[in-house]
Amino acid sequence: MQERRQIAVDKRFKMIGSVETRTIEECGELIHILCKAQRFGLNSFHPDDKERRPNYLLVMDEIDDVQGCLSELKHEIMRYYAAQGRLPIGEEASE
């Protein structure tokens, strides 16, 4: 089984744009690779990929990216409401 590897992202670009924009972009990337995996299979790989990384690893990488953005987005929403002295309904102050 191939191991997942973290793709090095230039840190200068990681935080460009709002958290909402980054989340939308990452969701789009996940949708893109899911479509490729559905069409060609989770075990297939792009013919130009010299590393021959199967689609399922690419899907997993994108899931990690989306989860990171969603976590950041949730944190920002909670911080916004906490600063106003109110939290979204059903949320604990400890989150």
N, C-alpha and C positions, 0 to 999 in steps of 0.2 A: 504494500500500500504506500502510495506516495505521501510524503509529509507536506503539510501546508507550510507555506513560507509567507512572511510578511513582506509586502512590497514597500520598498522605501519611497516615501512621498516627500517631496521637497517641502520642508517645514514652512517656507515662505508662502506657500499656497494653501496650506492646511486650513487656515482660519480666514481666508478671503471670503467676503460675503457674510450675510446674516446666517444665523443657525438655521433659520427656516429655508433659506436658499440652498445651503449645503445639504440639508435633509432631503429636499426635493431632488437635488442632483444625485445623491446617493441612492435614493429610491429608484430613479430612472436607470441608473447603472445596474441595480439589482434586477429590474424588469428586463433590461436588455439581455443579461446573461441567462436569466430564466427562460426567455424566449429561445435563445440559442440552444440551451440544454434540452428544452422540450422538442425542438425541431431535430436536433442532431444526436441527442442522448447525453446523459450525465457523464458517461465514460469517454465520450469523444473529446477531441481537442482541435484547436484551430490548426490547419495544415501549415501555417507559417510560424507556429510556435516551436522554436528549437528545443524548448524544455519539455514540450508535449504534456503540458499540465491539463488534466482532464477538467471538463466543465464543472464537475461537482466541487472541485477545489476553488474554482473561480466563484461559484455560487456562495460557498462558505465565506470567502474573503469579503464578498459584497454584503452578506448578512452581517458580518462583524462591523463593517463600515456603517451600515444603516442603524444597527443597534447603538453604536457610539453616538451617532447624530441624534437619535431619538432620546437617549439618556441626557445628552446636553440640552436638547430642546425642553424636555420635562423640567430639568433643573432651572433653566431660564424662566419658564412659566411660573414655577414655584417661587423663585426669587422675586419676580415681578409682583406677584400677589402678596408675598410676605412683606415686601417693602411698603405696600399700601395698608398693611395691617389686616389683610384678609387672605384666606387661602381658598383655592377652589373647593367646591362642595365635596365632602367625603375625604379630604386629604388631611393627614396629620401634620402638625408643625415640625415633627422630627424628620420628615422626608426632605 
